[in-house]
Amino acid sequence: MASHWPPSLRVHLPVLALVLETAFILIFYFCASYDLKADIRISPAFQNVSVMVVFGFGFLLTFPKRYSLSSAGFGLLLVALGAQWALIVDGFLFSDGTVRINLRSLLTATMSAAAVLVSAGATLGKANPVQLACMAVVEVTVFTVSRWVAVEYLKVESHASLMYVHMFGAYFGLMVSWMLYSSSLSQNVEKEKSKPVSDMFAMLGTLFLWMFWPSFNSALIQNEAEQRVAVYNTYFAIAASAVAAFVLSMAASRDGKLSMAHIRSATLAGGIALGFSAPTIQHPWIAMVLGLGAGATSVLGLAFAQRSLDAALQLHDTCGVQYTFGWPSLFGGLAHAILIVIENRGSLTQMGYAALVEIGALSLSLAVALGAGLATGLLLTCKLCKPPPVTKYFDDQAYWTQKLSFNQHLGTEEGAATSLSLQFGENKKICSDGTETLAGSSLKQRGAPAVKSVTCLPKAAFAVAVSTHLSVGYCVDPRRIKEQHRAVRKLENVLF
């Protein structure tokens, strides 16, 4: 039987992180140099994109009520490792083996690291930081190589090649998540659910992403006129997708109410879809139509396709990245190919070549993401990566130091909510029957009848007092309060 305790990362994570950082330092020592003549006018765009990637994506993933710390904290680790490695790989491939450091290269590296955060949304709660760090290194490498192939052989513009980051991250993460799938995830995991506070933080991340998305789509465009057009079109697209999110979320809901999952996902779909064609669209209504279509695609996928499709494929997509990033990106890529055909309809040869290049670049990115994600997922399942047991999925307690104080809302036999608060003291105490408890332990249950006793659990090494006004020091037979004892055992399973 597998252990219910998560494997210790005391050695693996520090060693892996230090080895990677040492390698980065050596590479920068021998192969990197500052480019002091580069244009500094993109500094505001660099700040905007940095806020998007670190703050926006970090908080977007904090909705699981028992995994918020890991969502934000591990996201920062992935950005720190991924951006450094992306800067190195991008320099070797695009700058003739020399890492030239300027704002443009830093911006490119930060945007490349966004692919890892998108993938982390699919694997959220199921992978430990060692697995995520390995995934970041592999994914950044493969994504940068696929960009180089698209730019070098398909003649895709450099800034346009970065717009595949959403689709690449989504399907790379889905394949990794598929390899980490467990049959127990097909059920609705309690710890995976959100609560109002965690939903609010996730929505805060969505708001930051929504505000700064025009900078993401336009930052690397060198032509100033096209850069302005990209900002305008992205703004109209995300505004339309936000409207579509509210309209269709309420229409698709059984009770006619809004779903926070729909709002925080579909609101961003317009910016994702418009990344390919943002500098080329010359009319705002086209951008608004694309934003509306992308928002509708995202909501309908989350509302109707996710449950049945994921179950059929034996796939667990924690954040719904396929419908937040994958489908809108595919929608935007196909729409861009159609717009190219319309724009070049007077020249059949040019129209066909341009459309084929766009479809080819889209297919290349998708195929590489699927294949590399599958191989990476297989790598992450090896014992060396210390994969956590299924019982510790979506649990901050497995990785973070926390105060030993827990508030759980457990259902009673009659279906009423019982509020339990358990606090651990540092010193053990012996009950009158000789069993060990922890001094200072207490349990309060609102609405429960007061009893002058405490349930002693010798194997769990903690005691619980069931009352609204109790002090520790009494022992009671659990059979006299069956309902409370069942709640205590359920709490023990959650904590241990």
Disulfide bonds with the S-S distance in Angstrom:
none
